[in-house]
Amino acid sequence: MATPARSAPAPALPPHGEGIAGDRAIQEALESAWPADLPATEERELLATGRALLRADATGVGRAQWPHLFSGSGQALAPAFAAGRFRIQAAIARRDGSPDKAVVHLVWAGMDRGGTFTDLRITDWFFTRTTTKGAGTWTPQSRT
């Protein structure tokens, strides 16, 4: 009788509060769970934009770059995290159901203004690609 094939075990996530030392394990777990499916150049572009969007959302730094995402009452809200108390632990960019849709999945840590530190927070930013004159552009979508 043949034994069933076993898949490789998923990388273990570090315990909460591990700090920077655990970030590589989180990145490896994301990459293992969700294999790459975008061209490398598009993935790099999406990751850079997704990281900047998360930083703008959490800390307020750079919100003016995306007025359609951070306008109105969101602009008036004080950021919940100081830039020095925020870090992205891991990030991947993948297709989201079609060639013209993508999601940047980010895992991050931060200490809020009240002094509470939380890691392994998850944020997803969704993008659509528009093509004009043969060139494609990834546009972040509103989170509402």
ZAMARGU-4260 file (C-alpha; in steps of 0.2 Angstrom, whole numbers, plus 5000, padded with zeros to 4 digits):
<rodrens>
0) 5000/5000/5000 | 5007/5017/4995 | 5009/5031/5007 | 5001/5047/5002 | 5014/5061/4997
5) 5016/5074/5010 | 5019/5093/5006 | 5033/5102/5014 | 5028/5110/5031 | 5024/5128/5031
10) 5037/5139/5038 | 5033/5143/5056 | 5028/5161/5061 | 5039/5169/5074 | 5030/5173/5091
15) 5022/5190/5093 | 5035/5203/5099 | 5050/5194/5091 | 5055/5210/5082 | 5065/5212/5067
20) 5073/5195/5069 | 5056/5187/5065 | 5052/5197/5049 | 5062/5185/5037 | 5051/5170/5043
25) 5035/5180/5040 | 5041/5185/5022 | 5045/5167/5019 | 5028/5161/5025 | 5019/5173/5014
30) 5030/5168/4998 | 5027/5149/5002 | 5008/5151/5005 | 5005/5162/4989 | 5017/5158/4975
35) 5023/5173/4963 | 5012/5176/4948 | 5017/5193/4942 | 5032/5198/4931 | 5046/5204/4943
40) 5046/5222/4937 | 5027/5223/4940 | 5029/5215/4957 | 5043/5227/4962 | 5032/5242/4956
45) 5017/5236/4966 | 5027/5232/4981 | 5035/5250/4982 | 5018/5258/4979 | 5009/5247/4992
50) 5023/5250/5005 | 5021/5269/5002 | 5002/5268/5003 | 5003/5259/5020 | 5016/5271/5027
55) 5004/5285/5022 | 4989/5277/5029 | 4997/5273/5046 | 5009/5288/5049 | 5002/5301/5038
60) 5018/5303/5028 | 5015/5305/5010 | 4996/5306/5010 | 4996/5321/4998 | 5003/5309/4984
65) 4986/5301/4983 | 4973/5314/4986 | 4959/5303/4979 | 4963/5290/4993 | 4966/5302/5008
70) 4955/5316/5005 | 4941/5324/5015 | 4939/5318/5033 | 4953/5305/5031 | 4965/5320/5028
75) 4960/5328/5045 | 4963/5313/5055 | 4979/5312/5065 | 4989/5297/5060 | 4988/5283/5073
80) 5007/5278/5072 | 5023/5289/5072 | 5035/5285/5057 | 5048/5279/5069 | 5036/5267/5078
85) 5030/5258/5062 | 5038/5245/5051 | 5033/5233/5037 | 5037/5215/5042 | 5034/5207/5025
90) 5025/5211/5009 | 5020/5202/4993 | 5011/5207/4977 | 5000/5195/4967 | 4986/5194/4954
95) 4969/5196/4961 | 4958/5186/4949 | 4963/5193/4933 | 4978/5200/4923 | 4972/5218/4926
100) 4970/5217/4945 | 4982/5214/4959 | 4984/5215/4978 | 4998/5220/4989 | 4997/5210/5005
105) 5007/5218/5019 | 5011/5212/5037 | 5017/5226/5048 | 5020/5231/5066 | 5018/5247/5075
110) 5016/5256/5092 | 5001/5268/5093 | 5000/5284/5101 | 4994/5276/5117 | 5010/5265/5118
115) 5002/5249/5113 | 5013/5238/5102 | 5005/5226/5090 | 5014/5216/5076 | 5008/5204/5063
120) 4995/5217/5057 | 4988/5214/5040 | 4983/5226/5027 | 4979/5223/5008 | 4979/5237/4995
125) 4970/5233/4979 | 4976/5239/4961 | 4969/5239/4944 | 4979/5241/4928 | 4975/5253/4915
130) 4983/5253/4898 | 4985/5269/4887 | 4996/5270/4872 | 5003/5252/4875 | 5009/5256/4893
135) 5001/5249/4908 | 4999/5259/4925 | 4994/5251/4941 | 4981/5262/4950 | 4977/5259/4969
140) 4959/5257/4973 | 4950/5266/4987 | 4947/5255/5002 | 4929/5260/5004
</rodrens>
